[in-house]
Amino acid sequence: MKRSFVLAFAAAALMAALAPGASASELALVIKEYDLPTPNGRPHDPARSADGALWYTAQRANKLGRLDPATGDIREFPLKTPESGPHGLVADATGDIWFTANYAGYIGKLDPKTGGVTEYKIPEPRARDPHTPVFDRQGILWFTVQEGNFIGRLDPQTGAMRLKPVPTANAVPYGIVLGADGMLYFCEFGSNKVGRVDPATMAVTEYVLPASGARPRRIAAAADGLIYYTDYARGYLGRLDPKTGKVEEWPSPGGPRSRPYGIAVAPDGVVWYSESGVEPNTIVRFDPKTRDFAREDIPSGGGTVRNLVATPDFKLYLACSGVNKVAIVQLR
């Protein structure tokens, strides 16, 4: 990453070092992990398709993978461009899997029926590292471009692509999510800001977080319109009300070096995220009604859970990067 960002991150971590962690009770979650067939594949992000399957990007193996939760069977799909570096992924309504090729500067679509991959090359050379994708209500695919500092838009019907620069220089657009209001919200990991994109105009609004050392990395939307994010640098869970701009935050149970990362909101509004800076990594529950925390260790250690997905049937899908596994967490 850029030197300025590294220095800012180090300063933020130092400032957070004196902050205590929140108290947390112990959970009793059922966490089932699955070894992936390709060694050292580095599963990066998970996704859920309409049939309930767990999909993942195997970044170093240059593959996408599918786990059938009913049988435990895993099938992997190789990509046609070497060293594509698949990063984020999302399923569309027809069952196709869309992914960002973080090393090769394109958006890809996998047809699981045939294994065929369609590539949509990003026309702007500076937008070389697409990061996280998400669909809006009209079926348009949006994505962040990390070091290129763009928000992108791809129309799956026409293949037309547009890019919007983020107003803040070196913002490092990272996680992105569709809000309950139909807007797109994204983390500016290189700054203390959360961005909002209007899908109709591509206009970007930025919300400045109160702590100058905040570095939001992943983001999740609740049904009530509130936006939750993990402050990776300071070890906090944050919440933004887009209507008022009000921000609340809570220290993560693992403390200032806990590095909260992947985050999701379950159907009942409970927030779940993983602490990647503690060993073993944890699964943390935050109840917005009581503001209580609880947590559970990941059996394998996790090796950095970069992203997670909450399913309609109260499960979490995890990609455990450093231990070459994916996992399913039963919440109920």
C-alpha positions in Angstrom: 0.0 0.0 0.0 1.0 3.6 -0.3 3.5 5.0 2.2 1.1 7.8 3.4 -1.5 5.2 4.1 0.9 2.9 6.0 2.1 5.8 8.2 -1.5 6.9 8.9 -2.5 3.4 9.8 0.5 3.0 12.2 -0.4 6.3 13.9 -4.0 5.2 14.3 -3.0 1.9 15.8 -0.7 3.7 18.2 -3.5 6.1 19.3 -5.8 3.2 19.9 -3.4 1.2 22.0 -4.6 2.7 25.3 -8.3 2.0 24.6 -9.8 -0.9 26.6 -11.8 -3.7 25.0 -15.5 -4.2 25.7 -16.5 -7.0 28.0 -18.0 -10.0 26.3 -19.7 -13.2 27.3 -18.8 -16.6 25.7 -20.9 -18.0 22.9 -21.6 -21.7 22.2 -21.7 -21.6 18.4 -21.6 -24.6 16.1 -18.8 -23.9 13.6 -18.1 -26.4 10.9 -15.0 -26.0 8.8 -14.2 -27.5 5.4 -10.7 -28.0 3.9 -10.4 -26.8 0.4 -9.1 -29.1 -2.3 -6.4 -26.8 -3.7 -3.5 -26.3 -1.3 -2.7 -22.7 -0.3 -5.6 -21.3 -2.3 -6.2 -18.4 0.0 -9.9 -18.2 0.1 -10.6 -14.5 0.3 -14.4 -13.8 0.3 -17.5 -15.9 0.6 -20.9 -15.5 -1.0 -24.3 -17.2 -1.0 -26.1 -18.2 -4.1 -29.9 -18.5 -4.4 -29.7 -22.3 -3.9 -27.9 -21.9 -0.6 -24.5 -22.9 -1.8 -21.3 -21.3 -0.3 -19.1 -19.8 -2.9 -15.6 -18.5 -2.4 -12.7 -16.9 -4.3 -9.5 -18.9 -4.1 -7.2 -15.9 -4.8 -3.8 -17.7 -5.1 -5.3 -20.7 -6.8 -6.9 -18.6 -9.5 -10.3 -20.3 -9.0 -13.8 -19.9 -7.7 -15.2 -22.6 -5.5 -18.6 -23.9 -4.5 -19.5 -25.8 -1.3 -22.8 -27.7 -1.1 -23.7 -27.3 2.6 -26.0 -30.4 2.5 -23.3 -32.8 1.4 -20.0 -31.0 2.0 -19.0 -31.5 -1.6 -16.7 -28.9 -3.1 -16.2 -28.1 -6.8 -13.7 -25.6 -8.0 -13.8 -23.6 -11.3 -10.5 -22.4 -12.8 -10.4 -19.0 -14.4 -9.1 -18.6 -17.9 -6.8 -15.6 -17.3 -3.7 -16.6 -15.3 -3.1 -14.8 -12.0 -6.5 -13.0 -12.1 -6.4 -12.8 -8.3 -10.2 -13.3 -7.7 -11.1 -11.2 -4.6 -14.8 -10.4 -4.0 -17.8 -12.2 -5.5 -21.6 -12.1 -5.5 -24.3 -14.3 -7.1 -27.0 -12.8 -9.4 -30.7 -13.9 -9.6 -30.0 -16.4 -12.4 -27.2 -18.2 -10.5 -24.2 -16.7 -12.3 -21.3 -15.7 -10.1 -19.7 -12.3 -10.5 -16.2 -11.6 -9.2 -13.5 -9.0 -9.1 -10.2 -9.9 -10.6 -8.0 -7.9 -8.2 -4.7 -8.6 -10.0 -5.9 -8.4 -13.6 -8.2 -5.4 -13.7 -11.4 -7.0 -14.9 -14.9 -8.0 -13.6 -15.7 -11.6 -14.3 -18.9 -13.7 -14.6 -18.8 -17.4 -14.1 -21.6 -19.7 -15.5 -21.6 -22.6 -13.0 -23.5 -24.8 -15.5 -20.7 -24.7 -18.1 -17.7 -23.4 -16.2 -17.4 -20.6 -18.8 -16.1 -17.2 -17.7 -16.9 -13.9 -19.3 -14.5 -11.0 -18.7 -15.3 -7.3 -18.6 -12.1 -5.4 -18.8 -12.0 -2.1 -16.9 -11.1 0.5 -19.5 -9.3 2.9 -17.1 -5.7 1.8 -16.6 -5.6 3.4 -13.1 -8.6 1.1 -12.1 -6.3 -1.9 -12.0 -7.5 -3.5 -8.8 -11.3 -4.0 -8.4 -12.1 -5.1 -4.9 -15.6 -5.8 -3.7 -18.8 -6.2 -5.8 -22.5 -5.7 -4.9 -25.8 -5.6 -6.9 -28.2 -2.7 -6.5 -32.0 -3.1 -6.7 -32.0 -2.7 -10.5 -29.5 -5.5 -11.0 -26.6 -3.2 -11.7 -23.2 -4.4 -10.4 -21.2 -1.9 -8.4 -17.6 -2.4 -7.2 -14.8 -0.6 -5.4 -11.4 -0.1 -6.8 -8.9 0.0 -4.0 -5.7 1.7 -5.0 -7.2 3.2 -8.1 -9.6 5.1 -5.9 -12.8 4.6 -7.9 -16.3 3.4 -7.5 -17.4 1.4 -10.6 -20.7 0.5 -12.2 -21.3 -2.4 -14.7 -24.6 -3.0 -16.5 -24.8 -6.8 -16.9 -27.2 -6.5 -19.8 -25.0 -4.3 -22.0 -21.6 -4.7 -20.5 -21.3 -0.9 -20.2 -19.0 0.3 -17.5 -18.6 3.6 -15.8 -16.2 4.8 -13.1 -16.5 7.6 -10.5 -13.4 8.9 -8.7 -13.8 9.1 -4.9 -13.5 12.8 -3.8 -10.9 12.0 -1.1 -7.4 11.3 -2.5 -6.0 7.9 -1.5 -9.3 6.9 0.1 -8.7 3.2 -0.6 -12.4 2.2 -1.3 -12.8 -1.2 0.3 -16.0 -2.9 1.4 -19.3 -1.9 -0.2 -22.9 -2.7 0.6 -26.4 -1.9 -0.5 -28.3 0.1 2.1 -32.0 -0.2 3.1 -32.5 3.1 1.3 -31.2 1.8 -2.0 -28.0 3.7 -1.8 -24.5 2.1 -1.9 -22.3 2.6 1.1 -18.5 1.9 1.1 -15.6 2.1 3.4 -12.7 4.5 2.8 -10.0 2.4 4.4 -7.3 5.0 3.7 -9.2 7.7 5.6 -11.7 8.2 8.4 -14.7 8.3 6.1 -17.6 6.3 4.9 -18.9 7.0 1.4 -22.4 6.9 -0.1 -23.1 6.5 -3.8 -26.5 7.5 -5.4 -27.1 4.7 -8.0 -29.1 7.1 -10.2 -26.4 9.8 -10.5 -23.2 8.2 -9.2 -22.9 11.2 -6.9 -20.7 10.4 -3.9 -21.3 11.8 -0.4 -18.7 11.3 2.3 -19.4 11.0 6.1 -16.4 12.0 8.3 -16.0 9.7 11.3 -15.3 11.5 14.6 -12.0 9.8 15.3 -9.2 11.0 12.9 -7.5 7.6 13.3 -10.5 5.5 12.3 -10.0 3.2 9.3 -13.2 1.5 8.3 -12.5 -1.7 6.3 -15.7 -3.7 5.9 -19.3 -2.6 6.1 -22.8 -4.0 6.6 -26.4 -2.6 6.3 -29.2 -3.2 8.7 -32.9 -3.3 7.8 -33.6 -0.2 9.9 -31.3 1.9 7.6 -28.3 2.0 10.0 -24.8 1.2 8.6 -22.2 -0.8 10.7 -18.5 -1.0 9.9 -15.4 -2.5 11.4 -12.7 0.0 12.4 -9.7 -2.1 11.6 -7.0 0.3 12.9 -8.5 1.2 16.3 -10.3 -2.1 17.2 -13.8 -0.7 17.2 -17.2 -1.5 15.9 -18.9 1.6 14.4 -22.5 2.6 13.5 -23.5 5.3 11.1 -27.0 6.8 10.8 -27.0 8.1 7.2 -30.1 10.3 7.8 -28.4 12.3 10.5 -24.7 11.6 10.1 -24.6 10.5 13.8 -21.8 8.0 14.6 -21.6 5.7 17.6 -18.8 3.3 18.3 -17.8 0.6 20.7 -14.4 -1.0 21.5 -14.2 -4.6 20.3 -13.8 -7.2 23.0 -10.3 -8.2 21.7 -9.0 -4.7 22.4 -7.2 -2.1 20.3 -5.2 -4.6 18.3 -8.1 -7.0 17.6 -8.4 -5.7 14.0 -12.1 -6.3 13.3 -12.6 -7.3 9.7 -15.4 -9.2 8.0 -18.9 -8.1 9.2 -22.6 -8.9 8.4 -26.0 -8.3 9.9 -28.3 -11.3 10.5 -32.0 -11.2 9.6 -32.9 -10.4 13.2 -30.7 -7.3 13.2 -27.9 -8.8 15.3 -24.4 -7.8 14.1 -21.7 -10.4 13.6 -18.1 -9.8 12.8 -14.6 -11.4 13.1 -11.6 -10.2 15.0 -8.5 -10.9 12.8 -5.8 -9.5 15.1 -6.3 -12.1 17.9 -5.2 -15.7 17.9 -7.4 -17.6 17.3 -9.6 -15.3 15.3 -13.0 -14.8 16.9 -16.7 -14.6 15.9 -18.2 -11.6 17.7 -21.9 -10.9 18.3 -23.2 -7.4 19.0 -26.8 -7.0 20.0 -28.0 -3.5 19.0 -30.9 -3.6 21.5 -28.8 -4.4 24.6 -25.4 -3.2 23.2 -23.9 -6.4 24.6 -21.0 -8.3 23.1 -20.4 -12.1 23.0 -17.7 -14.0 21.2 -16.5 -17.5 20.2 -13.1 -18.7 19.0 -12.8 -20.2 15.5 -11.6 -23.8 15.9 -8.9 -23.7 13.2 -7.8 -20.2 14.2 -9.2 -18.7 11.1 -6.0 -17.2 9.7 -7.8 -13.9 9.0 -11.5 -13.9 8.2 -11.6 -11.1 5.6 -15.3 -11.2 4.9 -18.4 -13.1 6.0 -22.0 -13.4 4.9 -25.2 -13.8 6.9 -27.8 -16.0 5.3 -31.6 -15.9 5.5 -31.6 -19.2 7.5 -29.4 -17.8 10.3 -26.0 -19.0 9.3 -22.7 -17.3 8.7 -20.5 -18.2 5.7 -16.8 -17.6 6.3 -13.6 -17.7 4.2 -10.7 -18.5 6.5 -7.8 -17.3 4.4 -4.7 -18.4 6.3 -5.8 -21.9 7.0 -7.3 -22.7 3.5 -10.8 -23.4 4.8 -14.3 -22.2 4.5 -16.7 -22.4 7.4 -20.4 -22.4 8.2 -21.6 -21.0 11.6 -25.0 -22.0 12.9 -26.5 -19.0 14.6 -29.8 -20.7 15.7 
